[in-house]
C-alpha cells in the first residue's frame, strides 16, 4: 500500500513539473540587458536570446537597454517587452490543444500587446493595480506599482478593472485609460493635432500654437482647435518620430485628452517641410525655360 502511495505521489509531482515546464512561446527578438527565471529556478539568469523557448510561469526581466519580443505558439500573439520591466508569462493548455489560455503578470514596466483572436478564454494582463481583459486587440500598458496603470488602445477594446474598488471601464480604439492606486479608473480621448512649437522641454512639456484638430472629437466643454498657446505634457511613453522638435517646427501630436482639458502626448512627429526653388533661363533667341527644384 505504501509503495502504491509513493508511486502516485511521484506521478502527481512529475505531471505538475511537466505542466510548469510546458513550452508556450518563443523569443523572436532580444537585445540589451535581459534575464530569464525559469519556473523551476530561484534566480534570474542572463542569456536570453533569439529563439529562447518560454515555458509556463517563466519570468522575463529587462534592464535599462533591454528589449524582448515573444510570440505565443498557438495564435502568434506578440508581447513587446520594453526596458525596465518584470513580466511573468503564464499559459494553460488542454490535451485537445485547442489553444493556450494566457495570463501575463506585470510587476512593473511597459509592454505592447498585439493579441490575436483567442481560441481559449480571454487574454489577461494582471498588475498590482488592475486587470486588463481582451479577446483580440493591439494596446500599450504602462505599469507603475506606486501610482497605477496607463493603457493606450490602438485597435479593438480592452476592459480595465481596478483591483481595489472593482470598478471597470471599456477602453475602445484610439482611447486611453488609467487605473490608480486609490481605486479610480478613467477613460480619456485620443486626438491628433497639428501645431507649431513655441517651447520644448525634453521629457517634461511642450508649448504650441497655431493648433488645428486633425482627427478625433473633443467634448463640448473643451476647446483644442484654434487655442494657443497650448501646453502639452510629455509622458513617460511619448515617442518622437523624425527627432526631437525645436522651436518653430511644425509638428503633429497624437495624444490623450483628459476631462479637465489637459493634453498628454503619445507620439510627436516633426513635419518635414518641402521648399521649392524656381530658376528661369533665357537663351540668345529670347526663349525662356524654368527649372523647379523641390527640397526639404
C-alpha positions in Angstrom: 0.0 0.0 0.0 2.9 2.4 0.9 4.5 1.6 -2.4 1.3 2.5 -4.3 1.0 5.8 -2.5 4.7 6.6 -3.2 4.1 5.9 -6.9 1.0 8.0 -7.0 2.8 10.9 -5.4 5.7 10.7 -7.9 3.2 10.7 -10.8 1.4 13.7 -9.5 4.7 15.6 -8.9 6.0 14.6 -12.3 2.9 15.7 -14.1 2.9 19.1 -12.3 6.5 19.7 -13.4 5.6 18.9 -16.9 2.8 21.4 -16.9 5.1 24.1 -15.3 7.8 23.5 -17.9 5.5 23.3 -21.0 6.7 25.4 -23.9 4.1 28.1 -24.8 6.1 30.8 -26.5 9.4 31.7 -28.2 11.5 34.9 -28.4 11.7 36.4 -31.8 13.8 39.4 -30.8 16.2 40.0 -27.8 18.6 42.8 -27.2 20.4 44.5 -24.3 20.2 43.5 -20.7 17.6 40.7 -20.5 17.4 37.8 -17.9 15.1 34.8 -17.5 13.9 33.0 -14.4 12.5 29.6 -15.1 9.5 28.4 -13.1 11.7 25.7 -11.5 14.5 28.1 -10.6 15.0 30.7 -7.8 17.1 33.3 -9.6 17.2 35.3 -12.9 19.9 34.3 -15.3 21.3 36.3 -18.2 21.5 34.8 -21.6 18.0 35.0 -23.2 18.4 35.3 -26.9 16.6 34.9 -30.2 14.8 31.5 -30.3 14.7 31.0 -26.5 11.8 28.9 -25.5 9.4 30.3 -22.9 7.6 27.9 -20.6 4.6 28.3 -18.4 5.3 30.5 -15.3 8.7 31.7 -16.6 9.7 35.3 -15.8 11.5 37.9 -18.0 13.3 40.9 -16.7 14.7 43.7 -18.9 17.3 46.3 -17.8 17.8 49.9 -18.9 18.5 49.0 -22.5 16.8 45.6 -22.5 14.1 44.7 -25.1 12.4 41.4 -26.0 9.6 40.2 -28.3 7.9 36.9 -27.5 5.4 35.1 -29.7 2.9 32.5 -28.4 2.9 29.3 -30.3 -0.9 28.8 -30.7 -2.0 32.0 -32.4 1.1 34.2 -32.9 0.0 36.7 -30.2 3.0 39.0 -29.6 4.4 40.7 -26.5 6.9 43.5 -27.0 8.6 44.0 -23.6 10.2 47.4 -23.1 13.2 48.3 -20.9 13.0 48.2 -17.1 10.1 45.6 -17.0 9.4 42.5 -15.0 6.9 40.1 -16.6 5.7 36.6 -15.8 4.3 34.5 -18.7 1.5 32.1 -17.9 -0.2 29.8 -20.4 -2.5 26.9 -19.6 -3.2 24.3 -22.3 -5.5 21.3 -22.7 -4.9 17.9 -24.0 -7.1 18.8 -27.0 -4.6 21.6 -27.9 -7.4 24.0 -28.8 -5.3 26.9 -27.6 -3.3 28.5 -24.8 -5.2 30.4 -22.1 -2.8 33.3 -21.5 -2.2 35.5 -18.4 0.6 38.0 -18.2 1.6 39.3 -14.7 3.4 42.6 -14.9 5.1 43.8 -11.7 6.5 47.0 -13.3 7.4 48.4 -16.7 5.9 48.8 -20.2 4.8 46.5 -22.9 2.9 46.4 -26.2 0.5 43.5 -26.8 -0.7 42.5 -30.3 -3.3 40.0 -29.4 -4.8 37.7 -32.0 -8.4 36.4 -31.6 -8.2 34.0 -28.7 -9.0 30.3 -29.1 -9.5 29.8 -25.3 -10.9 32.4 -23.0 -9.6 36.0 -22.8 -6.1 37.3 -22.8 -5.4 38.7 -19.4 -2.8 41.2 -18.2 -2.6 41.5 -14.3 -0.7 44.2 -12.5 -0.5 45.2 -8.8 -3.3 47.7 -9.5 -5.5 46.3 -12.3 -6.6 43.5 -14.6 -6.9 44.1 -18.3 -9.0 41.6 -20.3 -9.1 41.3 -24.1 -10.0 38.8 -26.8 -8.1 40.4 -29.8 -6.6 43.9 -30.0 -3.5 46.0 -30.0 -2.6 48.1 -27.0 0.2 49.5 -24.8 0.2 49.2 -21.0 2.5 51.1 -18.6 2.7 49.8 -15.1 3.9 51.8 -12.1 3.3 49.9 -8.8 3.3 53.2 -6.8 0.9 55.2 -8.9 -1.1 52.8 -11.1 -1.5 51.9 -14.7 -1.9 53.7 -18.1 -3.3 51.9 -21.1 -3.4 53.1 -24.8 -5.6 51.1 -27.2 -4.7 51.2 -30.9 -7.4 48.8 -32.1 -10.2 46.7 -30.6 -11.4 47.0 -27.0 -9.9 46.4 -23.5 -11.8 46.0 -20.3 -9.8 47.6 -17.4 -10.7 46.7 -13.8 -9.3 48.3 -10.7 -8.3 45.7 -8.0 -9.2 48.0 -5.1 -12.7 49.1 -6.0 -13.7 46.5 -8.7 -14.7 49.4 -10.9 -14.4 48.7 -14.7 -14.3 50.7 -17.9 -14.2 49.7 -21.5 -11.4 51.4 -23.5 -12.0 51.5 -27.2 -10.0 52.2 -30.3 -8.0 55.4 -30.1 -8.8 55.8 -26.5 -6.6 55.7 -23.4 -7.4 54.7 -19.8 -5.9 54.9 -16.3 -6.3 52.9 -13.1 -4.9 54.4 -9.9 -3.7 53.1 -6.6 -6.6 55.0 -4.9 -9.2 53.0 -6.9 -10.2 55.3 -9.7 -10.5 54.3 -13.3 -10.9 56.8 -16.2 -11.2 56.7 -20.0 -9.5 59.5 -21.9 -9.9 60.6 -25.6 -7.1 60.2 -28.2 -6.7 63.2 -30.5 -4.3 64.2 -33.3 -3.4 67.8 -33.6 -1.1 69.9 -35.8 0.7 72.8 -34.3 3.9 74.9 -34.2 6.4 74.5 -31.4 6.9 77.6 -29.1 8.9 75.9 -26.4 10.1 72.4 -25.8 11.4 70.9 -22.5 12.7 67.4 -23.0 10.8 64.8 -21.0 8.5 67.4 -19.4 6.4 69.6 -21.7 5.9 71.4 -25.0 4.1 74.7 -25.7 2.5 75.0 -29.1 0.3 77.5 -31.0 -1.5 77.6 -34.4 -3.3 74.5 -33.2 -5.7 72.6 -35.5 -7.5 69.3 -35.0 -6.5 66.6 -37.4 -8.6 63.7 -36.1 -10.8 62.8 -33.1 -13.6 64.6 -31.3 -13.4 66.9 -28.3 -16.1 67.1 -25.6 -18.4 70.2 -25.6 -16.6 71.7 -22.6 -13.1 71.5 -24.1 -11.6 73.6 -26.9 -8.5 72.4 -28.7 -8.7 73.7 -32.2 -7.6 77.3 -32.6 -6.4 77.6 -29.0 -2.9 78.7 -28.2 -0.6 78.6 -26.6 -1.5 75.0 -25.7 0.7 73.2 -23.1 1.3 69.6 -23.9 2.7 67.2 -21.2 5.4 64.7 -22.4 4.5 61.3 -20.8 7.0 58.6 -20.0 5.8 56.6 -23.0 5.9 59.5 -25.5 7.9 58.7 -28.7 9.4 61.2 -31.2 9.3 60.5 -34.9 11.8 62.4 -37.0 13.9 63.5 -34.0 13.0 65.7 -31.1 11.4 69.0 -32.1 12.8 72.5 -32.0 11.2 75.9 -31.6 9.5 76.8 -34.9 9.0 73.2 -36.1 5.6 72.2 -37.4 4.5 69.0 -35.6 1.7 66.6 -35.4 0.9 65.2 -32.0 -1.1 62.1 -31.2 -2.1 62.4 -27.5 -4.7 61.8 -24.8 -7.2 64.5 -23.7 -8.5 64.3 -20.2 -11.8 65.7 -18.9 -10.1 68.7 -17.3 -8.7 69.7 -20.7 -5.1 68.7 -20.1 -3.3 67.1 -23.1 -0.6 64.5 -22.9 1.5 63.5 -25.9 1.8 59.8 -27.0 3.6 60.4 -30.3 5.2 63.6 -31.6 6.1 63.8 -35.3 8.1 66.6 -36.8 6.6 67.6 -40.1 9.1 67.7 -43.0 8.5 70.9 -44.9 9.1 70.9 -48.7 10.5 74.1 -50.2 10.5 75.0 -53.9 13.2 76.9 -55.8 12.4 78.2 -59.3 15.2 79.2 -61.7 14.4 80.8 -65.0 16.8 80.8 -68.0 16.7 82.8 -71.2 18.7 81.9 -74.3 20.1 84.2 -77.1 16.9 83.8 -79.0 14.8 85.1 -76.1 13.3 81.8 -75.3 12.6 81.2 -71.6 12.8 77.9 -69.6 12.0 77.4 -66.0 13.7 74.9 -63.6 11.9 73.9 -60.5 13.7 72.2 -57.6 11.9 70.8 -54.5 13.9 70.2 -51.3 13.3 69.7 -47.6 
